[in-house]
């Protein structure tokens, strides 16, 4: 997966991140409910810019390029963002 994604939902992760492991099924489930997919980006493979931006925050989830959460992802906030409602 490239660092530049066109998906509505992008989950930024890194290897060995237990919070990332927890976030994957949650984000995938909420995205599926909304009828959209998820692009997953490994920040370490994406280059130094991604590591600098997200290194201490992963997992990070964005919707349409807007950060919606990090560390512990809130399913309800993600649902609201996908529905176009304020977080």
Beta strands, then each sheet from edge to edge (+ up, - down):
strand 1: 9-13
strand 2: 38-42
strand 3: 60-63
strand 4: 66-70
sheet 1: 2+ 1+ 3- 4+
end
